Amino acid sequence: MSDFDRVLERRNTDSLKYDFAAARGMPEGLIPLWVADMDFSAPEPVREALSRAVSHGIFGYTMPRADYYDTVTEWFARRYGYAFRREHIVTTPGIVFALAMAVRAFTGEGDGVLIQRPVYYPFTEVISDNKRRIINSPLILNAAGRYETDFDDFERQIVENDVRLFLLCSPHNPIGRVWSAAELERVGDICARHGCVVVSDEIHCDFTYPGAKHTMFPSIKEGFAKNCVLCTAPSKSFNLAGLQISNIVISNSTLRRAFKAEIAKTGYSQPSLPGVVACKAAYGSGGAWLDELKSYIHGNLNLLRDFLRERIPQIKLIEPEGTYLIWLDMREIVKNAADARRLIVEKAGLWLDDGTMFGSEGEGFQRINIACPRSVLREALENLAAAVNCFIK
Ligand SMILES: Cc1ncc(COP(=O)(O)O)c(C=O)c1O
């Protein structure tokens, strides 16, 4: 039995995933496989470092020291061959916060910001909440069940709407693509041609399945780094989302200054002490744990794929190359969000993310989070199979 098999009680721990069903319009008692955190405890070196900080008992202000920055840069150099300078890192309390700061720093009210739907819903929110225009170049689901960029449309949207900012999701949540270097290069060349800054959200970069290779966008060409705001965080990889720390890498000093100025306006200054402690321990000593975790989650993906094929063939898995958030095509059995709720919530007792949250392109799809013990996933799938059987009768 793997450590990841242990089912840990998360109810009554102030967990967003488990403790706020009623507040979010859901019945109690569902199996929650929605928001993107994992049902696994963080790696031991992280828990030990946090315990030491807690037992010290003084929780004053902090700021990252040189060893923090070195640990972060070494992680990306070692794992992805991308070396950046420590002075280029700006810490923020999260990636969504950073996306919002980028939108505010690099565009004005009424400007268009490009996204590729279906996409993680805060991409839409940070644009519309800041009174910018959403310019969407939808991803195309090809006949082989793989999402692709429509490069002609992508460029047309930039030109016709005078777009100066693109929010790239790489790997892409929820469709699970790990973009190839060639795809990223094409997108980056188009953006560079039209003076469009690329904000590359690479929060899921550490989750790739065998055969997929993540390429960091700014590593592709010298010019790309100068035109990019790279968003990284240890939060998905090591299950630290509640500690609120991200590392944003901006090697272009003009962009970095504008980004920092926008942050200053919010009144935010230093990161939290637990965030700094955990990030350093995770990148410094969490690598082996992460590799084991990835292979466990790959096992979950195999279970999901086999189960659907054998027991619920009406539901099609969109084969992911990365991320633990899996996109399920249920169009054969559900026609809209109300239909889906009846099946998923009321009959199967599951809490997933409805596809329409990611844009109208997601109608008939559901996103399921498989970063849970295998027994939980199996129970969820059994529930779903039983529900589908009575739903389609
Ligand atoms: C693509 C992507 N970006 C950002 C986030 C959230 O980042 P944060 O919690 O640091 O704001 C998520 C969480 O699911 C995500 O999938």
PDBQT file of the ligand as one rigid body, heavy atoms in Angstrom, charges set to zero:
ROOT
HETATM    1  C1  LIG A 401      -4.169  27.122 -14.515  1.00  0.00    +0.000 C 
HETATM    2  C2  LIG A 401      -4.290  27.543 -13.086  1.00  0.00    +0.000 A 
HETATM    3  N1  LIG A 401      -3.810  28.732 -12.691  1.00  0.00    +0.000 NA
HETATM    4  C3  LIG A 401      -3.906  29.147 -11.414  1.00  0.00    +0.000 A 
HETATM    5  C4  LIG A 401      -4.525  28.366 -10.451  1.00  0.00    +0.000 A 
HETATM    6  C5  LIG A 401      -4.686  28.854  -9.053  1.00  0.00    +0.000 C 
HETATM    7  O1  LIG A 401      -3.566  29.499  -8.621  1.00  0.00    +0.000 OA
HETATM    8  P1  LIG A 401      -3.550  30.287  -7.258  1.00  0.00    +0.000 P 
HETATM    9  O2  LIG A 401      -4.264  29.454  -6.237  1.00  0.00    +0.000 OA
HETATM   10  O3  LIG A 401      -2.090  30.422  -6.992  1.00  0.00    +0.000 OA
HETATM   11  O4  LIG A 401      -4.214  31.590  -7.504  1.00  0.00    +0.000 OA
HETATM   12  C6  LIG A 401      -5.055  27.132 -10.820  1.00  0.00    +0.000 A 
HETATM   13  C7  LIG A 401      -5.752  26.290  -9.841  1.00  0.00    +0.000 C 
HETATM   14  O5  LIG A 401      -6.431  25.366 -10.158  1.00  0.00    +0.000 OA
HETATM   15  C8  LIG A 401      -4.943  26.713 -12.153  1.00  0.00    +0.000 A 
HETATM   16  O6  LIG A 401      -5.427  25.542 -12.568  1.00  0.00    +0.000 OA
ENDROOT
TORSDOF 0
